[in-house]
């Protein structure tokens, strides 16, 4: 018993020392939070409420300023973005489980907004809040959240999962330098791609020609009549005819390269036959066109939002600290006091100023393209109309109001 007692006591003391360190760290963490987020009221940190989930569940929070929690009233949009990201990454089983749990347990706004008055007795904090205790107004309506989450059911479509599975299968083939499945997909959707003005089918066929042209030493394909220059020529004769109207110039370059085959690296067609990044580029084009036909962006909205937020956060924190130090406020609604430093590929909504009215377009006054190709603000176009017809202020063309199309920059 004596031999057992000493190790047990030592272990017990070690656990107590570790708990003291944890408690000290939690208190420091609470003080740091209290200094940074002065708009949030948190009770003193104790071991009873050390768990973060318990903190969120038991402690009512004062509503954060709008610029700190813009998505508090839209939890269903966050869930949808997460579910769509999982689907786009091919994590179908995880996405299905997430959607089911999100629908079974709708997000409560209690995590973001104050559910009880400021003078609520602290004794009530010992019991977690039930759904029945929540306010029934628009801020914390559980019913509203549930209805919003019904939108997630559309993401459980087996057809949608099948399409994403097909996309990833084709991307894997492209990664392995196999173009057949991508070309077959482009041919089966050629009408939709041509309607969008896409060159994907030709780019894939062009890369297939170049890949065959390089021969077995590069592409690793069997050395026969379907590979090498003879295989590339046969492929061009069979498939390039349908692209003659739109891509005759590029087809001529590909054919002329036959004369320079022995010394292609020193020929004028060196760049045309470079494949260093060709498969990566065509995979990106394929992903963009595939998602476009599904009505989706080429990149995951969740990835874009997180990346943009991470890039903008340092400047936002610097601005917040400067504003707090000077005691000033930015009063313009829906607009920051500085430009967010985002890369060009993440800038989707370019500013357009109507050349006639000299005013920036808005949601109620969007840019409109008229049949001659000039772009005007919608209000300007309506003022130019005489009945249903109008004359372009920049060229002799005339048109009807119904022929103008709203454009998204």
C-alpha positions, 0 to 999 in steps of 0.5 A: 500500500505504501509503494502504491500511495507515493506514486498516486500522490505524485500523479495527483499533485501533477494533475492539480498543477496542470489544472492550475496552469489551465485555470490561469491561462483561461483567466488571461484569455478572458481578460484579453477577450474583455479588452478587445471585445468590449461590446460583449459581456462575459461572466468571470471565467470559472472552471464550471464554464471553462468549456467553450460550448458551455460558454456559448450555451449558458451565457447570453451575449450582447449583440456585436456591432454589425461590422463584426457579425454581418452573417448573424441573421443568415446562418442558412447561407453559411450552412449552404456554403459549407455543404456546397464546398464539401460537395465540390471537394468530392466529400459526398458522405460528409456533405450528406451527414452535414446536411442532415444534421443541419436540417435536424438541428437548425442554427440558433441565433442565440449564439450571436444575439442577446436572448435575455435582458441585461438584468437577467439574474445570474442564477438562471445561467445554471440551466441551458436555454430551451428553444421555448425560451427564445424570443419569437421575434425576427432576430431569433426565430427558430422557425425562420431558421428551419425554413431557411435550411430547407434550401439545403435539401436541394444539395442532397440531389443524387444528380448533383453528386453524380455530376461532381463525381463525373467532374472529379473523375475527368480531372483525375484523367487530366492530371494523368494526361489522359484527355479522352474523357474530357473531350467526350464530355465537351462534345456531348455538351458542345451546343451549350459551350458554343452558346457561351462562346467557350473554346474548351472543346477546341483547346482539348482537341488542340492539346490532344494533337500536340500530345500525339505529335510529341510521340512516345518519347514524351507521351508514353503511348504505344509507338504505332500509327495512332501516335507520333506525327502520323497519329497527330495528322490522322487525328487532325483530319478526323476532328479539326474540320468542325473547328475550321470556321472559328479556329482556322488560323490556329489549325494552320499553325498546328499543321505548319509545324509538321515542317519543323518537326525535326527542330521544333524547339527552334521553330516559330511554333515552340510556344504552341507545342509547349506542354509545361502548364498546358494540362493545368490550364486546360483543367482549370478551363474545364472546371470553370466551364463544367461549373458554369453549366451547373450555374456555379462559380468555378471556385468554392464560394466558401474558399473565396470568402475565407481567403478574401477575409484573411487578406482583408483582416489585417487592414480591417484590424488596423482601421478598427484600432485607429478608429477606436484611438481617435474616437471617430466613426464611419457613417456611410452604410454598406461601405468601408472606409478603405479598399480591401486589397484583393487579387484581381481574380477575386474582384467580381463587381467592377464599378461602371459609370454610365457615360451619359448620366456620369453616375455609377450604376446600382442594383436599381439602375444596372448597366444595360447593353444595347444591340449595337454593343454600347452600355448605358445605365438603365435609367438613362436608357429609359429616358432615351426611349421614345415609346419602345424605341431608342437611338444610341447616343454614340452611333447611328444604331436604333433599337427597342427596349426589349432588346437591351440586356442587363450585364453583370461585370 
